[in-house]
Amino acid sequence: MRWRKVPAHSATPHSMTRFALLAVALVLAACSPKADKPVTAFDGFVDDATREIVADSPELATRAGLGPDIAGVGFKARLDDRSGVAADRRRTMALRLDAQLRGFDREDLEDDEQVTFDVLEAQFRAAAGGAIFTYGRFDEESFSPYVLNQLDSAFLTLPDFLDTRHDVKTLLDARDYVGRLGLVGPAIDAETERARLDVPSGVTPPDFVIDRTLVALDGLIGTAPSSLTYITALRRKLEGVVGPLAPQAPLPPGAAAPAAPKQNPVELTRARELLAQAETIVATKIQPAHARAAAFLRSIRAGAPHDAGIGRLRNGAAYYNAALAQQTTTALTPEEIHAIGLRQVQSLLGELDGALRVQGLTEGPAGQRLSVFSADPRHQYPATDEGRAQLIADVNARVQGILARAPEWFGTLPKANLEVRRVPLMLEASQSGAYYESPSLDGAQPGIYYINLRDMAQMTKIDLPTQDFHEAVPGHHFQIALAQEQENLPLLRRITGFNAFAEGWGLYAEQLVDEMGLYQNDAIGRIGFLRWRLWRAARLVVDTGLHSKGWSREQAIAYLLEVTGDNPAVVVSEVERYAVWPGQACGYEIGRIEIERLREKAQRGLGPKFDLKKFHDVVLLNGSVPLPVLERQVDAWISRGR
């Protein structure tokens, strides 16, 4: 499964991330009955639901590294159905699964089944809460109001999916890649049609979302097919199978010819045919679909609203409440979350004031001083190839440093490898600063920490360390990889994801690094850590401000600029993200607050018996869970340890 997380401040898309309900798709083989346990009705329900959901998402099956025995024959040549009919079918399925689960009496289940029931209940209830709204995007991952947007529409996600998740180890795999490529144009058209059908109901993206989406589409339309990720990725993958596709360039007179790689001429010819076929598909099917999506957006641009919040939409307030419930796994109201954010902002501004004074910045609001601090060339990497290479090298060094210290804080470390990569060039304009993608369950794919290097002014030495700790180690990579590696757990609990748990852990990981003294000799990096904390608190204020209190885009931008002093481009990108993904940004700080509260609760309850390593095992080795379920797990650990 893909762990595309949405970012921490602009730094993640993502995370992005994004964890989301996409995970529920695999969910359920989780509860396959054990050999020594008779099959129950609950086992049967879980197994049937698993197969139904996995069959609906060949992309999920590919991300998770499943085989045809589970995902069905031929799934590697198919994409998810993005039509309106399919979206309605998923809504119906979500409502039905929720109702069927409620037909079981939790108290009749065994202990391990009760935990599975609790996790499924949260997943299915959240999905059912979104399924009652008949507009926008809805799938097993999440729901959001605008099908065409600048963040997660098919024209953006599918190139990345084919590049990073579709393995090509044989020419048959390459044939499947081309088969999927033939379905990309129809997928884009299906989303365009769904967006068109939403317009009469008043569901039109804000004008600034349309503008940002058009920039991305126009960039793709204006790029030669051979230079698009679809083709560059396939060429790279094919050359990994058959060797160089292009004839060798003529040698200068007198030059010795290098040893030529041994190539099978039949395979080479077939590989070239597949590449030519792919280029034809991109030129005649995919780029025209891009053009049709762009033409539709231009046709509605003049009448598009400027309001950023979803309160203007039909049942917008109820939609936002459902989104918050899904993204935070709590019953907190917009008013309560807004108030929490305001309190946290004021507290963090006070702490930042002291840290900035130590650096000689004493005049003006903290946000203004942070802006001056960030602009100092000493804290920036050069916007050159050398500067980008140095940034990646520094990140890798920091990751290795944390891995060396991690046994001091964790009883269990992940086995999966982690790679640091640059965000693909074609995605740079549309993506935030960073995101993490999970390893595949079969071990074929490592965890990947993506960093966006489009604007080096956004990747300062102030903020980058904390971003690394959040996205990579001990943040998302530890949490996700460890969950997947717990083979004693049902598959469900290894792959299911909850935004508040995942992003809350990411923030807790940042805090842990600070508590363990890694900023003792890095006052600059600690200011970055505090600013990231400030960002997450400010997100609570802005997200609820936009969607519950009628804030405008400009009001939200002005607030974040004043409070955080961050790069204006970052602030604008973040606010426009919140407009598209209501509630998602609230999961971060709400989750962190709860994990910290539970640690304090365990420290009080266990006294001298409290062990930080064991606490982390309790949190991480039980998979991603809703926050109320996490509290029950911690409570049980406290009771056992007394």
WOFEN-V345452 format. One record per residue. RES is the residue in one small letter. PSI is psi in whole degrees, 0 to 359 (999 if undefined). Layout:
# WOFEN-V345452
res:RES psi:PSI
res:RES psi:PSI
This chain:
# WOFEN-V345452
res:m psi:151
res:r psi:133
res:w psi:79
res:r psi:108
res:k psi:163
res:v psi:148
res:p psi:166
res:a psi:286
res:h psi:264
res:s psi:356
res:a psi:315
res:t psi:999
res:p psi:112
res:h psi:210
res:s psi:143
res:m psi:290
res:t psi:251
res:r psi:999
res:f psi:144
res:a psi:183
res:l psi:355
res:l psi:325
res:a psi:327
res:v psi:339
res:a psi:316
res:l psi:340
res:v psi:296
res:l psi:352
res:a psi:342
res:a psi:311
res:c psi:21
res:s psi:134
res:p psi:144
res:k psi:157
res:a psi:327
res:d psi:14
res:k psi:129
res:p psi:146
res:v psi:130
res:t psi:170
res:a psi:326
res:f psi:317
res:d psi:314
res:g psi:318
res:f psi:314
res:v psi:316
res:d psi:316
res:d psi:318
res:a psi:320
res:t psi:307
res:r psi:323
res:e psi:316
res:i psi:319
res:v psi:320
res:a psi:333
res:d psi:347
res:s psi:83
res:p psi:335
res:e psi:319
res:l psi:316
res:a psi:321
res:t psi:315
res:r psi:324
res:a psi:351
res:g psi:30
res:l psi:161
res:g psi:175
res:p psi:340
res:d psi:331
res:i psi:317
res:a psi:348
res:g psi:150
res:v psi:136
res:g psi:6
res:f psi:336
res:k psi:350
res:a psi:9
res:r psi:157
res:l psi:166
res:d psi:145
res:d psi:119
res:r psi:15
res:s psi:164
res:g psi:324
res:v psi:317
res:a psi:320
res:a psi:318
res:d psi:322
res:r psi:320
res:r psi:322
res:r psi:316
res:t psi:317
res:m psi:318
res:a psi:315
res:l psi:320
res:r psi:315
res:l psi:321
res:d psi:315
res:a psi:319
res:q psi:320
res:l psi:320
res:r psi:349
res:g psi:349
res:f psi:143
res:d psi:113
res:r psi:323
res:e psi:344
res:d psi:353
res:l psi:157
res:e psi:168
res:d psi:312
res:d psi:326
res:e psi:329
res:q psi:321
res:v psi:316
res:t psi:318
res:f psi:315
res:d psi:318
res:v psi:315
res:l psi:322
res:e psi:316
res:a psi:317
res:q psi:308
res:f psi:323
res:r psi:318
res:a psi:316
res:a psi:318
res:a psi:326
res:g psi:327
res:g psi:336
res:a psi:340
res:i psi:348
res:f psi:124
res:t psi:11
res:y psi:166
res:g psi:197
res:r psi:133
res:f psi:125
res:d psi:190
res:e psi:348
res:e psi:313
res:s psi:181
res:f psi:144
res:s psi:157
res:p psi:340
res:y psi:119
res:v psi:318
res:l psi:120
res:n psi:182
res:q psi:5
res:l psi:311
res:d psi:28
res:s psi:162
res:a psi:325
res:f psi:342
res:l psi:320
res:t psi:328
res:l psi:320
res:p psi:318
res:d psi:319
res:f psi:312
res:l psi:325
res:d psi:311
res:t psi:340
res:r psi:343
res:h psi:101
res:d psi:141
res:v psi:98
res:k psi:344
res:t psi:170
res:l psi:335
res:l psi:321
res:d psi:320
res:a psi:323
res:r psi:320
res:d psi:321
res:y psi:313
res:v psi:325
res:g psi:317
res:r psi:322
res:l psi:324
res:g psi:344
res:l psi:355
res:v psi:313
res:g psi:309
res:p psi:326
res:a psi:316
res:i psi:317
res:d psi:322
res:a psi:319
res:e psi:322
res:t psi:319
res:e psi:320
res:r psi:319
res:a psi:322
res:r psi:319
res:l psi:338
res:d psi:336
res:v psi:314
res:p psi:338
res:s psi:4
res:g psi:11
res:v psi:87
res:t psi:133
res:p psi:154
res:p psi:155
res:d psi:324
res:f psi:331
res:v psi:317
res:i psi:315
res:d psi:316
res:r psi:322
res:t psi:321
res:l psi:324
res:v psi:315
res:a psi:315
res:l psi:315
res:d psi:325
res:g psi:322
res:l psi:320
res:i psi:324
res:g psi:4
res:t psi:138
res:a psi:139
res:p psi:321
res:s psi:344
res:s psi:354
res:l psi:154
res:t psi:323
res:y psi:316
res:i psi:317
res:t psi:323
res:a psi:316
res:l psi:319
res:r psi:314
res:r psi:316
res:k psi:318
res:l psi:319
res:e psi:335
res:g psi:340
res:v psi:313
res:v psi:353
res:g psi:186
res:p psi:135
res:l psi:330
res:a psi:145
res:p psi:150
res:q psi:140
res:a psi:148
res:p psi:143
res:l psi:149
res:p psi:152
res:p psi:132
res:g psi:352
res:a psi:142
res:a psi:134
res:a psi:132
res:p psi:161
res:a psi:122
res:a psi:138
res:p psi:144
res:k psi:121
res:q psi:144
res:n psi:116
res:p psi:327
res:v psi:315
res:e psi:322
res:l psi:316
res:t psi:316
res:r psi:321
res:a psi:317
res:r psi:323
res:e psi:317
res:l psi:318
res:l psi:318
res:a psi:320
res:q psi:318
res:a psi:316
res:e psi:323
res:t psi:318
res:i psi:314
res:v psi:315
res:a psi:323
res:t psi:344
res:k psi:311
res:i psi:310
res:q psi:323
res:p psi:326
res:a psi:321
res:h psi:314
res:a psi:322
res:r psi:320
res:a psi:317
res:a psi:318
res:a psi:320
res:f psi:313
res:l psi:321
res:r psi:328
res:s psi:337
res:i psi:357
res:r psi:318
res:a psi:327
res:g psi:7
res:a psi:143
res:p psi:163
res:h psi:349
res:d psi:130
res:a psi:333
res:g psi:161
res:i psi:3
res:g psi:336
res:r psi:344
res:l psi:164
res:r psi:126
res:n psi:35
res:g psi:321
res:a psi:318
res:a psi:322
res:y psi:315
res:y psi:320
res:n psi:319
res:a psi:321
res:a psi:318
res:l psi:319
res:a psi:319
res:q psi:315
res:q psi:335
res:t psi:347
res:t psi:35
res:t psi:175
res:a psi:18
res:l psi:139
res:t psi:163
res:p psi:321
res:e psi:318
res:e psi:317
res:i psi:320
res:h psi:316
res:a psi:319
res:i psi:316
res:g psi:316
res:l psi:318
res:r psi:316
res:q psi:320
res:v psi:313
res:q psi:320
res:s psi:316
res:l psi:327
res:l psi:323
res:g psi:319
res:e psi:321
res:l psi:325
res:d psi:313
res:g psi:318
res:a psi:322
res:l psi:326
res:r psi:323
res:v psi:330
res:q psi:5
res:g psi:6
res:l psi:103
res:t psi:345
res:e psi:139
res:g psi:170
res:p psi:156
res:a psi:319
res:g psi:318
res:q psi:318
res:r psi:323
res:l psi:322
res:s psi:315
res:v psi:317
res:f psi:316
res:s psi:328
res:a psi:350
res:d psi:121
res:p psi:337
res:r psi:338
res:h psi:13
res:q psi:152
res:y psi:144
res:p psi:143
res:a psi:59
res:t psi:169
res:d psi:321
res:e psi:320
res:g psi:320
res:r psi:320
res:a psi:321
res:q psi:321
res:l psi:311
res:i psi:321
res:a psi:319
res:d psi:320
res:v psi:314
res:n psi:321
res:a psi:320
res:r psi:319
res:v psi:315
res:q psi:324
res:g psi:319
res:i psi:319
res:l psi:325
res:a psi:327
res:r psi:341
res:a psi:325
res:p psi:344
res:e psi:337
res:w psi:344
res:f psi:136
res:g psi:334
res:t psi:132
res:l psi:150
res:p psi:149
res:k psi:332
res:a psi:141
res:n psi:158
res:l psi:133
res:e psi:144
res:v psi:123
res:r psi:156
res:r psi:142
res:v psi:133
res:p psi:141
res:l psi:321
res:m psi:341
res:l psi:352
res:e psi:317
res:a psi:331
res:s psi:344
res:q psi:157
res:s psi:194
res:g psi:330
res:a psi:158
res:y psi:165
res:y psi:140
res:e psi:136
res:s psi:159
res:p psi:160
res:s psi:154
res:l psi:333
res:d psi:0
res:g psi:0
res:a psi:330
res:q psi:132
res:p psi:171
res:g psi:143
res:i psi:127
res:y psi:110
res:y psi:135
res:i psi:130
res:n psi:117
res:l psi:24
res:r psi:326
res:d psi:103
res:m psi:341
res:a psi:340
res:q psi:347
res:m psi:66
res:t psi:159
res:k psi:347
res:i psi:312
res:d psi:335
res:l psi:318
res:p psi:314
res:t psi:323
res:q psi:318
res:d psi:316
res:f psi:328
res:h psi:307
res:e psi:325
res:a psi:269
res:v psi:136
res:p psi:30
res:g psi:243
res:h psi:324
res:h psi:316
res:f psi:311
res:q psi:313
res:i psi:313
res:a psi:318
res:l psi:320
res:a psi:317
res:q psi:333
res:e psi:358
res:q psi:83
res:e psi:345
res:n psi:346
res:l psi:154
res:p psi:148
res:l psi:322
res:l psi:311
res:r psi:352
res:r psi:335
res:i psi:343
res:t psi:143
res:g psi:142
res:f psi:129
res:n psi:312
res:a psi:321
res:f psi:311
res:a psi:309
res:e psi:328
res:g psi:319
res:w psi:320
res:g psi:317
res:l psi:321
res:y psi:321
res:a psi:319
res:e psi:314
res:q psi:320
res:l psi:316
res:v psi:319
res:d psi:315
res:e psi:330
res:m psi:5
res:g psi:15
res:l psi:348
res:y psi:7
res:q psi:322
res:n psi:21
res:d psi:74
res:a psi:329
res:i psi:313
res:g psi:327
res:r psi:327
res:i psi:321
res:g psi:318
res:f psi:316
res:l psi:323
res:r psi:322
res:w psi:316
res:r psi:318
res:l psi:319
res:w psi:313
res:r psi:322
res:a psi:317
res:a psi:330
res:r psi:321
res:l psi:320
res:v psi:314
res:v psi:316
res:d psi:314
res:t psi:328
res:g psi:314
res:l psi:313
res:h psi:349
res:s psi:333
res:k psi:7
res:g psi:21
res:w psi:147
res:s psi:165
res:r psi:315
res:e psi:323
res:q psi:318
res:a psi:318
res:i psi:314
res:a psi:319
res:y psi:313
res:l psi:323
res:l psi:317
res:e psi:317
res:v psi:315
res:t psi:336
res:g psi:23
res:d psi:173
res:n psi:128
res:p psi:323
res:a psi:323
res:v psi:314
res:v psi:314
res:v psi:315
res:s psi:319
res:e psi:314
res:v psi:319
res:e psi:333
res:r psi:316
res:y psi:327
res:a psi:328
res:v psi:327
res:w psi:74
res:p psi:133
res:g psi:336
res:q psi:318
res:a psi:346
res:c psi:342
res:g psi:331
res:y psi:294
res:e psi:325
res:i psi:318
res:g psi:317
res:r psi:315
res:i psi:319
res:e psi:318
res:i psi:319
res:e psi:319
res:r psi:319
res:l psi:326
res:r psi:316
res:e psi:322
res:k psi:318
res:a psi:322
res:q psi:319
res:r psi:317
res:g psi:327
res:l psi:341
res:g psi:231
res:p psi:346
res:k psi:352
res:f psi:133
res:d psi:118
res:l psi:320
res:k psi:317
res:k psi:325
res:f psi:315
res:h psi:325
res:d psi:318
res:v psi:318
res:v psi:317
res:l psi:331
res:l psi:8
res:n psi:12
res:g psi:174
res:s psi:131
res:v psi:159
res:p psi:154
res:l psi:320
res:p psi:325
res:v psi:322
res:l psi:318
res:e psi:320
res:r psi:323
res:q psi:319
res:v psi:318
res:d psi:318
res:a psi:321
res:w psi:319
res:i psi:316
res:s psi:319
res:r psi:329
res:g psi:349
res:r psi:999
